[in-house]
Amino acid sequence: MRFAMLLLIGVCLFPSTSARSAILQPLVIESQENGIVEVAGPRCGRYLHYVRGHKARSGRWIKGHCVRNRHR
């Protein structure tokens, strides 16, 4: 029982290196061709949703933007 208690105290006092390497990083979405980096989309207004940046059919890059939801 004493060994288990000392082991628990030792783990609490000396954090392992793996705990340090598990630092949370912000979500980043990267585009390979143009080097464009885009952070997860902003919150859009009512009846809108966010569309990430993408390539158009013509090959041109379109930045991320808010678009209106389709209502019928």
N, CA, C and O of each residue as an XYZ file, in Angstrom:
288
protein
N       0.822     -1.193      0.000
C       0.000      0.000      0.000
C       0.867      1.260      0.000
O       0.566      2.238     -0.684
N       1.961      1.214      0.789
C       2.851      2.375      0.817
C       3.490      2.612     -0.543
O       3.650      3.751     -0.980
N       3.855      1.507     -1.210
C       4.481      1.639     -2.520
C       3.530      2.301     -3.520
O       3.946      3.151     -4.306
N       2.281      1.917     -3.488
C       1.294      2.507     -4.397
C       1.122      3.993     -4.117
O       1.014      4.791     -5.049
N       1.096      4.372     -2.841
C       0.949      5.778     -2.473
C       2.183      6.577     -2.913
O       2.043      7.681     -3.440
N       3.378      6.035     -2.705
C       4.589      6.733     -3.137
C       4.648      6.842     -4.662
O       5.094      7.857     -5.196
N       4.208      5.815     -5.349
C       4.178      5.852     -6.805
C       3.218      6.927     -7.304
O       3.534      7.652     -8.247
N       2.063      7.032     -6.683
C       1.079      8.049     -7.057
C       1.617      9.455     -6.803
O       1.442     10.342     -7.639
N       2.256      9.665     -5.684
C       2.847     10.974     -5.369
C       3.961     11.301     -6.362
O       4.079     12.442     -6.808
N       4.774     10.308     -6.706
C       5.854     10.520     -7.661
C       5.343     10.916     -9.033
O       5.928     11.771     -9.698
N       4.265     10.304     -9.453
C       3.693     10.640    -10.750
C       3.138     12.055    -10.736
O       3.255     12.772    -11.730
N       2.539     12.467     -9.629
C       1.981     13.821     -9.539
C       3.069     14.891     -9.493
O       2.896     15.972    -10.055
N       4.175     14.606     -8.837
C       5.236     15.601     -8.691
C       6.118     15.707     -9.929
O       6.645     16.784    -10.212
N       6.291     14.622    -10.669
C       7.173     14.620    -11.831
C       6.364     14.273    -13.078
O       6.259     13.102    -13.445
N       5.794     15.287    -13.730
C       4.998     14.994    -14.929
C       5.890     14.443    -16.037
O       7.041     14.854    -16.184
N       5.360     13.536    -16.791
C       6.137     12.894    -17.859
C       6.259     13.829    -19.057
O       5.508     14.797    -19.179
N       7.196     13.537    -19.925
C       7.394     14.350    -21.127
C       6.243     14.178    -22.100
O       5.971     15.080    -22.892
N       5.553     13.030    -22.061
C       4.436     12.825    -22.984
C       3.281     13.767    -22.655
O       2.533     14.157    -23.551
N       3.127     14.134    -21.402
C       2.077     15.083    -21.035
C       2.405     16.471    -21.585
O       1.503     17.220    -21.959
N       3.670     16.808    -21.635
C       4.066     18.108    -22.185
C       3.869     18.149    -23.695
O       3.545     19.197    -24.254
N       4.064     17.018    -24.350
C       3.926     17.002    -25.807
C       2.468     16.979    -26.245
O       2.183     17.128    -27.433
N       1.544     16.795    -25.313
C       0.126     16.729    -25.651
C      -0.553     18.087    -25.516
O      -1.729     18.151    -25.157
N       0.161     19.169    -25.795
C      -0.411     20.509    -25.721
C      -1.385     20.681    -26.877
O      -1.075     20.326    -28.015
N      -2.552     21.219    -26.588
C      -3.574     21.387    -27.612
C      -3.198     22.498    -28.577
O      -2.732     23.558    -28.159
N      -3.398     22.262    -29.853
C      -3.106     23.231    -30.900
C      -4.418     23.644    -31.551
O      -5.339     22.830    -31.621
N      -4.539     24.897    -32.038
C      -5.764     25.296    -32.734
C      -5.909     24.536    -34.043
O      -4.921     24.156    -34.672
N      -7.157     24.322    -34.440
C      -7.448     23.609    -35.670
C      -7.101     24.481    -36.866
O      -7.611     25.593    -37.000
N      -6.228     23.973    -37.739
C      -5.828     24.714    -38.933
C      -6.024     23.810    -40.134
O      -5.589     22.658    -40.126
N      -6.670     24.320    -41.159
C      -6.885     23.586    -42.393
C      -5.953     24.191    -43.434
O      -5.999     25.394    -43.691
N      -5.111     23.362    -44.029
C      -4.120     23.879    -44.965
C      -4.436     23.432    -46.390
O      -4.905     22.316    -46.620
N      -4.175     24.310    -47.322
C      -4.291     23.981    -48.739
C      -2.892     23.684    -49.258
O      -1.956     24.430    -48.967
N      -2.736     22.615    -50.015
C      -1.412     22.171    -50.442
C      -0.834     23.034    -51.558
O       0.353     23.356    -51.518
N      -1.634     23.421    -52.555
C      -1.076     24.060    -53.737
C      -0.608     25.491    -53.493
O       0.530     25.832    -53.816
N      -1.472     26.328    -52.927
C      -1.186     27.754    -52.847
C      -0.574     28.177    -51.516
O      -0.194     29.338    -51.361
N      -0.472     27.270    -50.560
C       0.045     27.631    -49.256
C      -0.940     28.469    -48.461
O      -0.537     29.157    -47.522
N      -2.222     28.432    -48.810
C      -3.246     29.200    -48.111
C      -3.614     28.452    -46.836
O      -3.912     27.258    -46.875
N      -3.593     29.156    -45.707
C      -3.944     28.551    -44.436
C      -5.235     29.190    -43.960
O      -5.369     30.414    -43.966
N      -6.191     28.359    -43.545
C      -7.491     28.876    -43.147
C      -7.872     28.267    -41.810
O      -7.890     27.045    -41.664
N      -8.175     29.104    -40.842
C      -8.612     28.631    -39.530
C     -10.077     28.242    -39.641
O     -10.793     28.747    -40.505
N     -10.529     27.337    -38.761
C     -11.918     26.872    -38.814
C     -12.866     28.066    -38.900
O     -12.644     29.094    -38.261
N     -13.908     27.921    -39.687
C     -14.776     29.012    -40.092
C     -15.421     29.818    -38.983
O     -15.612     29.327    -37.870
N     -15.752     31.051    -39.293
C     -16.401     31.927    -38.322
C     -17.871     31.549    -38.154
O     -18.413     30.768    -38.937
N     -18.489     32.091    -37.159
C     -19.913     31.856    -36.964
C     -20.669     32.853    -37.825
O     -20.419     34.057    -37.779
N     -21.591     32.330    -38.606
C     -22.375     33.172    -39.501
C     -23.685     33.551    -38.821
O     -24.039     33.000    -37.779
N     -24.385     34.479    -39.413
C     -25.652     34.949    -38.857
C     -26.792     33.963    -39.051
O     -26.594     32.826    -39.480
N     -27.972     34.423    -38.727
C     -29.170     33.606    -38.833
C     -29.450     33.281    -40.302
O     -29.297     34.139    -41.171
N     -29.852     32.059    -40.572
C     -30.146     31.548    -41.918
C     -28.927     31.539    -42.834
O     -29.074     31.571    -44.056
N     -27.739     31.497    -42.266
C     -26.502     31.435    -43.040
C     -25.655     30.272    -42.532
O     -25.777     29.863    -41.377
N     -24.805     29.747    -43.391
C     -23.826     28.751    -42.970
C     -22.501     29.032    -43.668
O     -22.463     29.677    -44.716
N     -21.417     28.540    -43.075
C     -20.074     28.818    -43.576
C     -19.656     27.759    -44.594
O     -19.861     26.563    -44.383
N     -19.069     28.213    -45.695
C     -18.509     27.325    -46.703
C     -17.010     27.570    -46.736
O     -16.565     28.700    -46.937
N     -16.223     26.504    -46.536
C     -14.768     26.648    -46.542
C     -14.265     27.089    -47.900
O     -14.978     27.008    -48.901
N     -13.027     27.557    -47.922
C     -12.404     27.919    -49.188
C     -12.288     26.695    -50.082
O     -12.064     25.587    -49.595
N     -12.438     26.887    -51.378
C     -12.417     25.768    -52.314
C     -12.056     26.274    -53.706
O     -12.017     27.479    -53.951
N     -11.796     25.352    -54.597
C     -11.507     25.702    -55.984
C     -12.794     25.688    -56.785
O     -13.619     24.787    -56.634
N     -12.964     26.686    -57.636
C     -14.109     26.739    -58.535
C     -13.865     25.779    -59.701
O     -12.768     25.241    -59.847
N     -14.871     25.572    -60.513
C     -14.715     24.691    -61.679
C     -13.650     25.211    -62.632
O     -12.997     24.438    -63.332
N     -13.482     26.526    -62.652
C     -12.470     27.116    -63.530
C     -11.056     26.984    -62.959
O     -10.089     27.312    -63.647
N     -10.914     26.508    -61.707
C      -9.601     26.346    -61.092
C      -9.200     27.503    -60.209
O      -8.147     27.457    -59.573
N     -10.018     28.547    -60.154
C      -9.729     29.718    -59.337
C     -10.045     29.410    -57.875
O     -11.011     28.699    -57.598
N      -9.241     29.938    -56.919
C      -9.460     29.727    -55.495
C     -10.517     30.701    -54.977
O     -10.423     31.905    -55.216
N     -11.517     30.186    -54.274
C     -12.560     31.018    -53.667
C     -12.385     30.941    -52.165
O     -12.391     29.852    -51.591
N     -12.228     32.106    -51.516
C     -12.047     32.148    -50.068
C     -13.308     31.687    -49.357
O     -14.396     31.725    -49.933
N     -13.169     31.247    -48.099
C     -14.312     30.833    -47.308
C     -15.251     32.004    -47.056
O     -14.803     33.138    -46.889
N     -16.561     31.729    -47.028
C     -17.536     32.797    -46.867
C     -18.850     32.229    -46.332
O     -19.055     31.015    -46.329
N     -19.728     33.110    -45.884
C     -21.048     32.723    -45.406
C     -22.030     32.768    -46.580
O     -22.030     33.719    -47.362
N     -22.862     31.737    -46.695
C     -23.883     31.707    -47.741
C     -25.247     31.443    -47.109
O     -25.347     30.857    -46.030
N     -26.285     31.882    -47.797
C     -27.632     31.738    -47.307
C     -28.093     30.277    -47.398
O     -27.786     29.587    -48.370
N     -28.830     29.811    -46.384
C     -29.395     28.473    -46.434
C     -30.497     28.427    -47.493
O     -31.144     29.437    -47.771
N     -30.700     27.263    -48.072
C     -31.739     27.117    -49.084
C     -33.071     26.842    -48.395
O     -33.209     25.836    -47.699
N     -34.040     27.712    -48.576
C     -35.387     27.545    -48.012
C     -36.377     27.331    -49.134
O     -36.249     27.917    -50.210
N     -37.355     26.499    -48.884
C     -38.372     26.263    -49.909
C     -39.722     26.640    -49.383
O     -40.719     26.515    -50.095
